[in-house]
Amino acid sequence: MGTTDKRMLPYASMGLLADPPPWNEHPAAQPSRELGRSVLGNSISLFMPPGKSSPNTLVMGGVHGDESEAILLAHLLLARGCPAALIPCLNPDGALLRQRWNRNNVDLNRNLPAPDWSPEPLNPRYPPGPAPASEPETQAFLKALEVLKPAAVVNLHSYKESFLELERPAGEISERLNRAIDGFTEAAGIERRLSIGYPTPGALGAFGLANGLLVLTYELERGTSHHRVEELAGPLTRLLEELEAERFAPLSTD
């Protein structure tokens, strides 16, 4: 990738997503398989880490199409040779349309078959769809879980402020993983939180708790520069390496 203009905001990268980003052909690009197609027929790809057939961690970007900071970070991880399995953009239609929802105007992070899923949105901004896992993009993610059977999912988003959400207290996680998580939050200059602070029925956090998945949601700050996103790719890669090295089992759902 060439030199990044520090003045550029991530929205300038959106045009790259009309076709497979050019760095998918980078020498470090990883073997991939198609998980499915979006509402508009765009491919949703899963990239596997080099030399690994059973990664313990899945990274996912682009659940919300207007969160281009997260999509950019996912593709930077791919270019570096991501040590975990990776879905760079779960919602390619939303990315192309520059909207949060998919083409059916469903919020994919309210469409998961979590115990708290509800057909009634708490806010018009978060439409959950007509049924749990009604959307092809959600189905593609569930297929990735079926194929990989990972113990952890790292979910990349962007928000008005940056933090790492982990809906499990530190006492439920190994000392090694706590150190790795603390190292990442220190390097990124962010807090570790148990919750985003408002109800999110049908979201990945509740789905993970119900299914024994360790879910780490990394919220980048909206408007983070390309240069800063590039800087954050290194600490996040190190966290992913620790998640893979730990090889912990899926967590209890009790």
Secondary structure as the mmCIF struct_conf table of DSSP 4:
data_model
#
loop_
_struct_conf.conf_type_id
_struct_conf.id
_struct_conf.beg_label_comp_id
_struct_conf.beg_label_asym_id
_struct_conf.beg_label_seq_id
_struct_conf.end_label_comp_id
_struct_conf.end_label_asym_id
_struct_conf.end_label_seq_id
HELX_LH_PP_P HELX_LH_PP_P1 THR A 3 ASP A 5
TURN_TY1_P TURN_TY1_P1 LYS A 6 ARG A 7
HELX_RH_3T_P HELX_RH_3T_P1 PRO A 10 ALA A 18
BEND BEND1 ASP A 19 PRO A 20
HELX_RH_3T_P HELX_RH_3T_P2 PRO A 22 GLU A 25
BEND BEND2 HIS A 26 HIS A 26
TURN_TY1_P TURN_TY1_P2 PRO A 27 ALA A 28
HELX_LH_PP_P HELX_LH_PP_P2 ALA A 29 PRO A 31
STRN STRN1 SER A 32 ARG A 37
TURN_TY1_P TURN_TY1_P3 VAL A 39 LEU A 40
STRN STRN2 SER A 43 PHE A 47
HELX_LH_PP_P HELX_LH_PP_P3 MET A 48 PRO A 49
TURN_TY1_P TURN_TY1_P4 PRO A 50 GLY A 51
BEND BEND3 SER A 53 SER A 54
BEND BEND4 ASN A 56 ASN A 56
STRN STRN3 THR A 57 MET A 60
BEND BEND5 VAL A 63 HIS A 64
TURN_TY1_P TURN_TY1_P5 GLY A 65 ASP A 66
HELX_RH_AL_P HELX_RH_AL_P1 SER A 68 ARG A 80
BEND BEND6 PRO A 83 ALA A 84
STRN STRN4 ALA A 85 ILE A 87
BEND BEND7 PRO A 88 PRO A 88
BEND BEND8 LEU A 90 LEU A 90
HELX_RH_AL_P HELX_RH_AL_P2 PRO A 92 LEU A 97
TURN_TY1_P TURN_TY1_P6 ARG A 98 ARG A 98
BEND BEND9 ARG A 100 TRP A 101
TURN_TY1_P TURN_TY1_P7 ARG A 103 ASN A 104
BEND BEND10 ASN A 105 ASN A 105
HELX_RH_3T_P HELX_RH_3T_P3 LEU A 108 ARG A 110
BEND BEND11 LEU A 112 LEU A 112
TURN_TY1_P TURN_TY1_P8 PRO A 115 ASP A 116
BEND BEND12 PRO A 119 GLU A 120
BEND BEND13 LEU A 122 ASN A 123
TURN_TY1_P TURN_TY1_P9 PRO A 124 ARG A 125
BEND BEND14 PRO A 130 ALA A 131
TURN_TY1_P TURN_TY1_P10 PRO A 132 ALA A 133
BEND BEND15 GLU A 135 GLU A 135
HELX_RH_AL_P HELX_RH_AL_P3 PRO A 136 LEU A 148
BEND BEND16 ALA A 151 ALA A 151
STRN STRN5 ALA A 152 TYR A 159
BEND BEND17 LYS A 160 GLU A 161
STRN STRN6 PHE A 163 LEU A 166
BEND BEND18 GLU A 167 ARG A 168
HELX_RH_3T_P HELX_RH_3T_P4 ALA A 170 GLU A 172
BEND BEND19 ILE A 173 ILE A 173
HELX_RH_AL_P HELX_RH_AL_P4 GLU A 175 ALA A 188
TURN_TY1_P TURN_TY1_P11 GLY A 189 GLY A 189
STRN STRN7 GLU A 191 ARG A 193
BEND BEND20 LEU A 194 LEU A 194
BEND BEND21 GLY A 197 TYR A 198
TURN_TY1_P TURN_TY1_P12 PRO A 201 GLY A 202
HELX_RH_AL_P HELX_RH_AL_P5 LEU A 204 ASN A 211
TURN_TY1_P TURN_TY1_P13 GLY A 212 GLY A 212
STRN STRN8 LEU A 214 GLU A 221
TURN_TY1_P TURN_TY1_P14 ARG A 222 GLY A 223
HELX_RH_AL_P HELX_RH_AL_P6 HIS A 226 GLU A 246
HELX_LH_PP_P HELX_LH_PP_P4 PHE A 248 SER A 252
#
